[in-house]
Amino acid sequence: MPARHAHTAHEGAAAPYDLIGIGFGPANLALAIAAEEHSQGDPEGAIRAAFVERQERFGWHQGMLLEGATMQVSFLKDLATMRDPGSRFTFLHYLQERGRLADFINQKSFYPTRIEFHDYFEWCAAEFADRVAYGRTATAVRAVESGGTVDGLEVVTRAVSGPSDERVLRTRNVAVATGLRPRLPEGVRTGAHVWHNQELLFRATGLEERPHRRFVVVGAGQSAAETADYLHRTFPDAEICAVFSRYGYSP
């Protein structure tokens, strides 16, 4: 059987993108919204943008979408309000579209649940589905030179899984927003019994298959407190040990 060779395709060679975003979480989603609304207001100066996201679909901290957990910041710090309160991509507009505006106002809270805010993010992201290459990762960013000066950039991408189909996107600008990396104590490695809280809900299903008598939660932030609370409720017969260097939990 002949060996398979990686195929490289060049996209945007004739008309480079104005912007390529690496990662499509809340930061680059907000950038996509800003670019879209700029283009609507100034068609002649429209921004041609595309995004690359390694996940198969939009997702934001899905392992920590705990029932009842709330956001740490006001809903007004959504994807658009501080830039343009009249944007159709604000959280309030989302609530109106979902028929939830009156209910949210009656809660008398500035802090929506994390599950609802994730649904808001998904609602916004759906508007840009045709501009996001899901299931792909950026492997390199290269300068394109012309006459001794940098004339543009090339973003090299490949599929996260499946055949190695390398693609090259030409662009004038690149926005990198790949999110934070989980941080563990020095010398600690993840494994079957050690993991970051961002995996909590994914791991919890397997934990319920047999009894567990003790859990240790390291950290003093909101996520650590929510993790300890979740474990208390899910495993009422287990001992939950909270370990932190402060005097107590703090945001």
N, C-alpha and C positions, 0 to 999 in steps of 0.2 A: 504494500500500500504506500503510495507516495506521501512524503512528509507534507504537512500543512504549513503554509507560511502566513505570518501575520499580514493582514491587509491594511494599508494606510489610505485613508480618504481625506482629501483636503476640502474643507467647507469654507465658504466665504472668501475664496481666492479672488473672485472678480469684484465683490463688494464686501470688504471686511466689516465685521460688526463694530459698532461704536463701543460696546461693552460686553465682556464675558464675565459672568459671576461664577466663582468656584464655591460650591456649597449653596443650598437653597433652604436655609433655616430662616428664622425671623429677620435677621439683619439683611440678607440679600432679597428676601421677600419685600421688605420695606423699600429697598432700593428699586426693585422692579416696579413697585407701585408709583414711586416718585418719578421714574423714567416714563412710565405710561402716561401719567397725568401731565408731565411736561410736554410729551409728544402731542397729546390731545389739544393743549393750549397753543402749541407752536408747531404745526404740521411741517413747516419747512425745515425746522431744526429738530425733527423727530429723532429719537434715540433708538437705534437698532440694537437690541440686547438679547442675549441668550444665557442660559444657566446650566451648570453641570452639577448633578447631585448623586452621590453614591447610593443612597437609599432607593428602594424600588418605588416609593411613593412619599409624599410629604409626611414628616413625622417630627415631633418636638418633645423630647424627654418622655417618650411613651412608657418607659419603665417606671415612671413616677407619677402617672396620671391616677392618683389615689382618690377614692371617693371622698368628697368633702374637702380635699386640700385646696387652699386658695392661693391666688397670686400674691407675690411679695410687694408688688407695686400697684399703683392706681391704674384702673382701666383706661384712664386718659393717656397713659403712656403706651398706647397701642401702636399700630403700624403707620398711622397717618395723622392723628389729631394734632400733635405739636407742630407739624409742618403745615397742615391745612385742615382746620376743624370742619370745613365743608366737604371734605373728600367723601366719596362713596365707599371708601375702604375703612372707615372708622368702626370702632367696636359698637358705637351707638347705632350706626346704620345697619350693621350686622344684626343687632338685636331687633331692630324694626323689621328687617327682612324675615327673621325667624319668628316674628310674632311674640317676642319675649321682652320688649321694651318696658311695658308697664310692670311686669313681674319683677324685672331687675330693679327698677326705680323703687318699688315697694319694699325691697329687701333692705334699703337704707345702708348700702355698703358700697365702698369704692373698690372692693377686691372680689372679682368674680372667681369662681372655682377654676382650677387649672384645666379641668376637663372641658368646660365651656370655652375657655380662652383658646384651647387647642382646636376646638371646632371652629372658632373664629379664624384662626390661622389657616385651617384647611379650606374654609369658605373663600378666603382671599387667594390662596394658592391655586385653587381650581381655575381662576381667571387667567392663569399663566401656564396652563398645562402644555400648550403648544410651543412654549419657549423654554421648557425645561427638559433636559436629557436625563431622566431618572435611570438609576442602575448603572451609572458611569462615573468614573473617577478621573481626575486630572493627574497626570504623571509628570508633566513638565511644562514650563513656560519658557519660551525661547524668544530672543530678540530677533527681529527681522531688519537687517541693515540694507541701506541703499545709499550709495555715494559716501560711505563712511559715517553715516548717521543712522540712528535707529528710526525706522520708518513705521514700525508696528510691532505686534507681538503674535506669537503662535502658541496656542494652548493645545497640548497633546492630551487626548483622553482615550480611555479604553473601557470596555465593559467590565463590571465588577465580577461577573460570572459568565460562563459561556465562552464562545469563540473569542480569540484575541483579535478583535477588529479595531485597530488603532485609527483614530480620527484626529485631524488637525484643524483647529478653528483659528482663522485670522481675525485679529481685533486691534483696536487702538488703545483700549484700556482693559484692565483686569481688576476685579474686586474679589479678594479672598475673604471668605466668611465661613470657615469650616467648623466653627464652634470650639468650645473648651475641651481639653482632654481631661478625663477623670484622673484625680490625684490621689494616690495611696501613700500611706506612711513609708518612709525610706526602708528598703529591704523587704517590703511586703509584695508578694506576687499573687495575682488572681488565680483561682482554681475552683474545684468543685465546692469548696466550703468557704472560700474567700472571694468577695466580689464587691464592686462599687454599687452604691445605692441606685444608680441609674438603671441597673438590671433587675431591680426588686420584683416588679410584677412578672417579669419573664421567668425569674427563678422561683417565685412563690408557688407556682403550680406543682413543680417537682418536689418542693419541700413538704407539701401536704400528703405525699404518698406514704410517708412513715413518720412516726412521732419524733419531735425534736424537743429536748429538755432545756437547752440553753442557747441564747443568741447574744452576740456582742456587737453593739453598734458604736463605731468610733466616729466622733464628730460632735460639734455643738451648735450647728446651724439649723435652719428651718427644716432642711431635708433630713437631717439626722433625727430631729424630733418627730417628724412625720413617719420616718421608718420605724422608730421605736414604738410609736403609737400603733402603727399598722401591725407589727409583730405581736404586740400585746393583744390586739383584738382578734387576730387570725389564729394565734397559738396561745389560748388563755391558760394552758397548763404549763407553759414554758417559762423559764426565768430569762428576763430581758435585761442585760447589763449595758448601761450607757457609760462610755469612756470618753472623757474630754479633759482638756487642760484648763478650761475656764471654771468659773464658779457655778455656771449654769448655762442653759440654752440662750442663744441670742440670734437675731436675724443675720 
